[in-house]
Amino acid sequence: MNLRQIEVFRAVMLAGSVTDAARMLHVSQPGISRMLGHIELQLGVKLFERSRGKLRPTPEARALYAEVEQVYRGVQRIDERARGLKSGGGLTLRVLASPSTALEVVPRAVSELAAQFPTARIYMETQLVREMVGQLARHEADVAISTLPIDHALLASRVVGSWSLACVFGAGHRFETRRSVGLRDVMEEKLIAFSPDTPQGRLIADWGRDKPAGHPAQIEVRSGQVACALAAAGAGVAIVDDLTARAWRSGRLGFRPVHRGPSFEVFAVHNENYPPSALAQAFVARVEASFRALRRSGGAAAAA
């Protein structure tokens, strides 16, 4: 029996007559009668006793109906599952994020995604690029938001936003009167620097290679958040990514863009062998929107 035959047989069993079964299925009575005759002929079993417009199911029909109900419930579950996938139902999304994007941009996107897909499960963790590559390649994560480019044969990337350099300083610092801060001005200050072997340290060193050198840094860090904490405590000023600076901004810490500082791209990365789900695509779209919103709010704050 095919699914259409199962549907017709079940309708007749429930309705008790060809007329009512036809009404249930929105088809003609002759069509139902022909289908029943075809099913009985195909099975070689009499399924109904006909009497004065009514159909009385035989024991064979009742035995078949018990099996049909199981199949029908399975089909219903498949249909419900298919419709649920459209709204993220039962899906999971495993997100990796560079530390600076995990402060504001990615959490905003995850929050909005969770509201849109209330039955989806979302896992988020921060990772450095080398760990991201391994987890994505092994398909232990679905998508990563990386502040550094990733070049790997199994992975595909697309640009979703950007970040630039900012100078952070404690409340009351002379830089508060500036709209931006030049590298020469920063080098005149007590500097909190990134260790040379960190990605931030290498990027800043490459950018400042042909610019004037300042005093050797007394304090070195490996994290933008630690640099912000030290600057807020009055230990000096630091050049960090503007994503961390914006997220950290408070009454104890201020920041200004670095004048003529470079801009760097942010990437959404996934394993090419595993096409992104609708949930992953919606997440990446919200990350892009989150970057746009952050830029708008940042521009308004700088103008103020």
SVG drawing of the C-alpha trace seen along z (x, -y; Angstrom):
<svg xmlns="http://www.w3.org/2000/svg" viewBox="-30 -68 92 81">
<polyline fill="none" stroke="black" stroke-width="0.4" points="0.0,0.0 1.2,-3.4 0.6,-6.5 -2.5,-7.6 -4.1,-4.1 -3.3,-4.2 -4.9,-7.7 -8.1,-6.5 -8.3,-3.3 -7.9,-5.1 -10.5,-7.7 -13.1,-5.0 -12.3,-3.2 -12.8,-6.5 -15.9,-7.7 -17.7,-4.4 -19.0,-5.2 -17.7,-6.1 -19.7,-9.4 -18.2,-10.6 -14.7,-9.5 -14.9,-11.4 -16.1,-14.5 -13.1,-14.1 -10.6,-13.9 -12.4,-16.4 -12.6,-14.0 -15.5,-12.3 -17.3,-9.2 -16.6,-7.2 -12.9,-7.9 -13.0,-6.5 -15.0,-3.4 -12.5,-2.7 -9.5,-3.0 -11.1,-0.6 -11.7,1.9 -8.2,1.6 -6.8,2.1 -8.8,5.2 -7.8,6.6 -4.2,5.8 -4.2,7.4 -6.4,10.3 -8.4,9.7 -11.9,8.5 -11.8,5.5 -15.4,4.3 -19.0,5.8 -21.3,3.4 -24.7,3.0 -27.2,0.2 -24.6,-2.5 -22.5,-1.5 -19.2,0.3 -18.5,2.8 -14.8,3.5 -13.8,7.2 -11.4,8.6 -8.7,8.3 -9.5,4.6 -9.2,4.0 -5.8,5.8 -4.6,3.7 -5.9,0.5 -3.8,1.1 -0.7,1.1 -1.9,-1.8 -2.4,-4.0 1.3,-3.5 2.4,-4.5 0.0,-7.5 1.4,-8.7 4.9,-8.3 4.0,-10.4 2.5,-13.0 5.7,-13.2 7.7,-13.6 5.4,-16.4 5.6,-18.1 9.3,-17.7 9.6,-19.2 7.5,-22.2 9.4,-22.6 12.8,-22.7 11.6,-25.9 11.4,-27.6 14.6,-26.0 12.7,-23.4 14.9,-20.7 18.0,-22.1 21.3,-23.0 23.8,-25.6 27.4,-25.5 29.0,-28.9 32.7,-29.8 33.7,-33.5 36.9,-35.4 37.1,-36.9 36.5,-40.5 33.4,-39.6 32.0,-37.6 31.7,-40.7 28.9,-42.4 28.4,-41.6 27.9,-37.8 25.9,-37.9 23.5,-40.3 23.1,-38.1 22.6,-35.0 20.0,-36.7 18.0,-37.8 18.3,-34.3 17.1,-32.6 14.1,-34.9 13.3,-34.1 13.8,-30.3 12.7,-29.6 12.9,-25.8 16.5,-25.8 19.5,-24.9 22.5,-27.3 26.0,-26.6 28.5,-29.4 32.1,-29.6 35.1,-31.8 38.2,-30.4 41.4,-31.5 41.9,-31.0 44.0,-27.8 41.3,-26.1 38.6,-27.4 40.3,-25.8 40.5,-22.3 36.9,-22.3 35.4,-23.5 37.5,-21.0 36.3,-18.2 32.8,-19.5 32.7,-20.0 31.3,-23.5 28.9,-24.9 30.1,-28.4 32.9,-30.6 33.1,-34.4 36.8,-35.2 38.6,-38.6 41.5,-37.1 41.4,-35.5 41.5,-31.7 43.1,-29.9 42.2,-26.2 41.3,-23.8 38.2,-22.5 36.9,-25.9 35.0,-28.7 34.9,-32.3 32.9,-35.4 33.3,-39.0 30.6,-40.0 32.0,-43.1 35.2,-44.9 37.2,-46.2 39.8,-48.9 42.3,-50.1 41.3,-52.3 43.2,-53.8 41.8,-53.1 42.6,-55.2 41.4,-55.9 38.7,-58.4 40.0,-62.0 42.8,-61.4 43.8,-64.2 42.7,-62.1 39.1,-62.6 39.1,-66.0 40.2,-64.5 38.0,-63.0 40.8,-60.7 44.3,-59.9 47.5,-59.7 50.1,-57.0 52.8,-59.7 50.6,-60.9 50.1,-57.3 53.8,-56.6 54.4,-59.6 52.2,-57.9 52.9,-55.1 52.0,-52.2 50.3,-48.9 51.5,-46.7 50.5,-43.3 53.1,-40.6 54.9,-40.4 53.7,-36.7 50.0,-37.6 47.9,-38.3 47.2,-41.8 50.9,-42.4 51.9,-41.3 49.2,-43.4 50.0,-46.5 53.8,-46.0 53.3,-45.6 51.2,-48.8 53.6,-50.8 56.8,-49.5 57.5,-52.8 56.2,-55.1 58.0,-56.7 59.0,-54.5 58.1,-55.4 59.3,-54.3 59.5,-50.5 56.3,-49.2 56.5,-48.4 53.4,-46.2 52.6,-43.5 49.3,-41.7 47.8,-38.9 44.2,-40.1 42.4,-43.2 40.1,-42.9 43.1,-42.8 44.5,-45.8 41.2,-47.7 41.1,-46.6 44.7,-48.0 43.9,-51.2 40.8,-51.7 42.9,-51.2 45.3,-54.0 48.2,-51.8 48.6,-53.5 47.0,-53.6 46.7,-50.8 45.9,-50.2 43.2,-47.5 40.6,-46.5 37.6,-48.8 35.2,-45.9 36.7,-45.4 37.0,-49.1 33.3,-49.7 32.2,-46.8 34.3,-47.9 33.4,-51.6 32.3,-52.9 32.7,-55.7 36.2,-54.3 37.4,-53.8 37.3,-55.9 38.4,-55.3 39.1,-57.1 39.8,-55.9 43.4,-55.7 43.9,-58.4 44.5,-56.9 44.6,-53.5 44.1,-50.4 40.8,-48.5 40.5,-44.7 37.8,-42.4 35.7,-40.0 34.8,-36.6 32.1,-34.0 33.7,-30.6 32.2,-27.2 33.2,-23.7 32.5,-23.5 31.5,-19.9 28.6,-20.8 26.3,-23.5 25.0,-25.9 21.5,-25.2 18.8,-27.9 19.6,-28.5 23.3,-29.1 22.4,-31.4 20.0,-33.4 22.8,-33.7 25.3,-35.1 22.8,-37.6 22.2,-38.8 26.0,-39.1 26.1,-41.3 23.2,-43.4 24.9,-43.6 28.0,-45.0 26.0,-47.6 24.2,-48.6 27.4,-48.8 28.9,-51.1 25.9,-53.4 25.9,-53.6 29.6,-54.1 29.4,-56.9 26.7,-58.7 28.8,-58.3 31.9,-59.7 30.0,-62.7 28.6,-63.4"/>
</svg>
